[in-house]
């Protein structure tokens, strides 16, 4: 299957903010991965792992690890938008490892942090 160039493009800063806003919203559970750095590390592990994981399974675990919710999203529009962003992000990570793994940078390496404590927290997550 050939992916379009759009699906391999890293998320823009605006799209990352949209995703981060969703992750921190009341619509997610307390146990969900609530930061961009957490989902970036999680997705990187999925990409470099020994076997592929079904999209439904990794998204469900990311957003509801205790599997307590019947619905992960408040609306179909939210679901389409967020799943699209998540798929683009994991596709961009996979493409980076496929085409130029030596230049891969996790999200926390791409941003500057105003304080060392913020950077350390990003790395920890």
C-alpha positions in Angstrom: 0.0 0.0 0.0 1.4 3.4 -1.0 0.8 6.2 1.5 0.3 9.7 0.3 2.9 12.2 1.2 0.4 14.0 3.5 0.1 10.9 5.7 3.9 10.9 6.1 4.3 14.6 6.9 5.1 15.3 10.5 2.3 17.1 12.4 2.5 20.9 12.3 2.8 22.9 15.5 -0.9 23.8 15.2 -1.8 20.1 14.8 0.4 19.2 17.8 -1.4 21.8 19.9 -4.8 20.4 18.8 -3.7 16.9 19.8 -2.2 18.1 23.1 -5.4 20.0 23.9 -7.5 16.8 23.3 -5.1 14.8 25.5 -5.5 17.2 28.4 -9.2 17.6 27.9 -11.9 16.4 30.3 -12.9 13.9 27.6 -9.9 11.7 28.3 -9.4 9.5 31.4 -7.0 10.3 34.2 -5.0 7.2 33.2 -4.6 8.2 29.6 -1.3 9.3 28.1 -1.7 13.0 28.6 1.3 14.6 26.9 2.7 14.7 23.4 6.0 13.3 24.7 4.3 10.3 26.2 2.5 9.4 23.0 5.6 10.1 20.9 7.6 7.6 23.0 4.7 5.1 22.9 4.4 5.4 19.1 8.1 5.1 18.6 8.1 1.9 20.6 5.2 0.6 18.5 7.1 1.4 15.3 10.4 -0.2 16.3 8.8 -3.1 18.1 9.1 -6.7 16.9 5.5 -6.9 15.6 2.7 -4.6 14.3 0.0 -3.7 16.7 -3.6 -3.1 15.5 -4.5 0.6 15.3 -7.6 0.1 17.4 -5.7 -1.6 20.1 -2.9 1.0 20.5 -5.2 3.9 20.3 -7.5 2.3 22.9 -4.6 1.7 25.2 -3.2 5.2 24.8 -6.6 6.8 25.6 -8.1 4.3 28.0 -5.5 1.9 29.4 -7.9 0.6 32.0 -10.5 -0.2 29.3 -13.3 1.4 31.3 -14.9 3.5 28.6 -17.3 2.3 25.9 -16.6 5.3 23.7 -13.2 7.0 23.5 -14.5 10.2 21.8 -17.4 12.5 22.5 -18.3 12.8 18.8 -17.6 11.3 15.4 -15.9 14.5 14.4 -13.5 14.3 17.3 -12.8 10.7 16.6 -12.0 11.3 12.9 -9.8 14.3 13.7 -7.8 12.8 16.5 -7.4 9.4 14.9 -6.2 11.1 11.7 -3.6 13.1 13.7 -2.4 10.0 15.6 -2.1 8.0 12.4 -0.2 10.8 10.7 2.2 11.0 13.6 2.9 7.3 13.8 3.2 7.2 10.0 5.8 10.0 10.1 7.8 8.2 12.8 7.7 5.0 10.8 8.8 6.8 7.6 11.7 8.4 9.5 12.9 5.1 10.7 12.5 3.6 7.2 14.2 6.4 5.3 16.7 7.9 7.7 16.8 6.3 11.2 20.0 8.1 12.2 18.3 11.5 12.1 15.3 10.5 14.2 14.6 12.9 17.0 11.9 12.4 19.7 9.5 15.3 20.1 11.3 16.5 23.3 14.5 17.0 21.2 12.6 19.2 18.7 11.4 21.8 21.2 13.1 24.1 23.5 12.0 24.3 27.1 12.2 27.4 29.3 13.4 25.5 32.3 15.6 22.4 32.8 12.8 20.9 34.9 10.4 21.1 32.0 12.9 19.3 29.8 13.5 16.6 32.4 9.7 16.0 32.8 9.4 15.8 29.0 12.2 13.2 28.8 10.7 11.2 31.7 7.3 11.1 30.0 
